[in-house]
Amino acid sequence: MLKKKIASLAFGLLAGASLLAQTGPDRWQQAAKYYMEIDMDTKKHQFDGKQKLVYTNNSPDTLRKVFYHLYFNAFQPGSMMDERSRTLPDPDPRVGDRIAQLKPKETGYHKIKSLLQDGKKVNYEMAETILEVELAEPILPGASTTLEMEFKSQVPIQIRRSGRNSAEGIDYSMSQWYPKLCEYDYQGWHANPYIGREFHGVWGDFDVKITLPVEYTVGATGYLQNPNEMGHGYEDVGQRADLKGKKRLTWHFIAPNVHDFVWGADPDYIHDVVQLDDTTKIHFLYQDDEDYKATWKAVQPKMKKAFEYIEKRFGNYPYRQYSFIQGGDGGMEYPMATLITGNRAPSSLQGVMVHELMHTWYQMLMGTNEALYAWMDEGFTSYSTNIVTAYLDGQLKKGETPHYYSYAGYKQLAKSGVEEPLSTHADHFMSNAAYGAGSYNKGAVFVHQLEYIVGEKVLKEAMLDYYYNWRFKHPNPNDFIRIVEKRSGLELDWYREYWVNSTHTIDYAIDKVEKKGKKTLVQLQRLESTDKKTGIKNGRMPMPVDLVVKYMDGKEEKTACFHIPLAIMRGAKANENMYLEYNVMPDWRWTHTSYELELPIKQKDILSIEIDPSSRMADINRKNNTYKPD
């Protein structure tokens, strides 16, 4: 068929040349430069802050308003986050009704003392976790403005992500800790109230000075500018400062081209540094506790090995350091760093560290709008985490699938009755179960199932294309699928639309196998049914089919793959070399629920017929995928 030849030619051309020069549409990016100084009162758990923000409007629009996130304001009784947590059918146990129980000195808040635009006062109004600002002068396309703010903040007790006095005794886990400018992009402003879920931020440069009592050690996003002043053994550089008589120290960090800034602080941090290569260091900051100190030491060479593998498989790391900082309430990713609870078994610590590290590739460097596309953040991260963890554990050499639990989690969700489309805004999922299993598991399956559609080699190349083309650019789902289309030569919009925008499932079956002279007639079905007990509609999603036949050729056992493309793919997957005999069959039109094909094999010689023995297609019922003669 002509279209098959065209698709094959396109694949050959693309496989032989890098797509790095063929960047997608160059969407404009807003830019921010933060200069911040904070002075922390560790007795009151409050700090005074000064922020100068130079904001450049690279959009084609004139901006008359700007908006800030004030995340700490969520930690007050009666807040939207409090109400949302107490009314969900399955609230996060870390939150539950804890916000409702906070006393005044335990809450979090940001109080704006003053705000100027280029020296002029502006009008502003606080709407809980959003500060609405009416500018003194509009910001024209291509113009920059300087916003100067003074604020007073109180750190809430540790409940979710950010806070003080965590369950493990970490004094400060400082994420979402400063007034943060909301993102304005091609979809407009994203001034979403904070209810505890996802984020979106402006690419920017951060210059941050944090003043604390002298006994504290700090780990953070960015590069410490004054290590020789610390006297904490922070890095082995030069002469240590004499801290005698000093009561407070100012930690100065600079972080280029990131969309957030995190830090953790505790008097009892141990600080280890592992050299990754000539320019990059991995930092480990964790509490001096005999119960798990050995685990944190043991995991360090594993993380070095993980970093080296990740860079080869998923793209190079562009910064000079990364920090694993004990803190928070689980694991939470940030640019150049993660907050992670420390009292874990070795396998748990390794697993969470790998997951949070992989967020660097699929969120911290992409800047995807997590609120709109949480599955692109958590799903892509889970997919790559599965691969890296399998590599560290030796599974990849054994040929074992690393994605078993992602598929199992998705199938459980699909049968649960609570699934919602992945296109649902993260804040608006009706349950944590639907949000979590959808974004993590169904999101991971989205990527691995693409390998089944386009082939393993093509997907590996496409993932690198995606990383190098779209990092620092806030990509959306179509940006990713277009990269895979270019690399594969196939049309894939149908796949994104079905998997992301609907809850339709996949259910293919071998319906009949009959003798037809010296050939065998096979009838396949795409099933569409409704579960009588749950009312859940199964099937309906079209997919290409790999029909694999094992048969006897004389005394020799052979295997052949009969690949049935979808007509709407406008082409066929190239041979993955998984099967020596590879046959591309006529298209299956998605409107037709049945398909017949003739196998050039006598029925008596057939040992088995199976739909997708690789199990990469997330078929909801694999019991009807196999035929074996009686």
Secondary structure, DSSP 8 states (H G I E B T S, - for coil): -HHHHHHHHHHHHHHTS-STTS--------EEEEEEEEEEETTTTEEEEEEEEEEE--SSS-EEEEEEE-GGGGSSTT-HHHHHHHHSSS--TTTTTTGGG--GGGS-EEEEEEEEETTEE-EEEEETTEEEEEEEEEE-TT-EEEEEEEEEEE--BSSSSSEES-TT--SEEESS-S-EE-EEETTEEE----SSS------EEEEEEEEEETT-EEEESSEES-GGGT-S--SS-S-----TT--EEEEEEEEEEES---EEEETTEEEEEEE-SSS-EEEEEEE--TTTHHHHHHHHHHHHHHHHHHHHHH----SSEEEEEE-SSSEEEETTEEEE-----HHHHHHHHHHHHHHIIIIITT---TTT-HHHHHHHHHHHHHHHHHHHHTHHHHT--TTHHHHHHHHHHHTTS----TTS-GGG-S-HHHHHIIIIIIHHHHHHHHHHHH-HHHHHHHHHHHHHHHTTS---HHHHHHHHHHHH-S--HHHHHHHHH---BB-EEEEEEEEETTEEEEEEEE-EEE-TTT--EEEB----EEEEEEEEETTEEEEEEEEE-BGGGSS-----SSSSEEEE---B-TT-SEEEEEESS-GGGEEEEEE-TT--S-BS-GGGSEE---
